[in-house]
């Protein structure tokens, strides 16, 4: 809907810039959809009492690597700037949409799968319709009243974040899995990232982004492949 409004308001050239940025982010979603297909049958065989532990474990392993992948934007933007010099605005839009991969991963790969297992399709439909209404109002305001294509692109990521957080709040009510600390941490990392991009990626901004990502990775190091097993082996040898 946002892309259709951008084409209607600014023409096909701006639509191409937005679509290019969107296509780069949807590559992550294709991978997530493929993984979620294998997760669903495994969850169907679990007892409901095990849902909270399974959700916490899968969420950590899914989301942590994707949050850390925000650090790939700056070298990727440099390469794309050399490869596609006429698409500088699309590269900037890509930064606004990069957090989309984090929230779409949680929404499509985890929240939607768990809600399907628990047969809560009606609640999923309510969330989707509400976010569609938010997108309609936001598109009308950002495109036709404000006239800001940057705000319109950011709206895509914002609606995705709202849908993801709303789905997690619902899951928290259903199975009692704690999400507040992780949700606030992810919002903080994304805010630091977007702040550095908005400032033009100065050295101090880049330092803040990578320092934040390093701290986030250290706190969530148990979810990173290869680190937790190695640490357990060292603990076992010490004992």
Buried (B, 14 or more C-beta within 10 A) or exposed (E): BBBEBBBEBBEEEBBBBBBBBBEBBBEBBEBBEEBBEEBEEEBEEEEEEEBBEBBBEBBBBBBBBBBBBBBEBBEBBEEBEEEEEEBEBBBBBBBBBBBBBBBBBBBBBBBBBBBBBBEBEEBBEEBBEBBEEBBEEBBEBBBEEEEEBBBBBBBBBBBBBBBBBBBBBBBBEBBEBEBEEBBEBBBEBBEBBBEBBEEEBEEEBBEBBBEBBEEBBEEBEEBBEEEEEEEEEEEEEEE
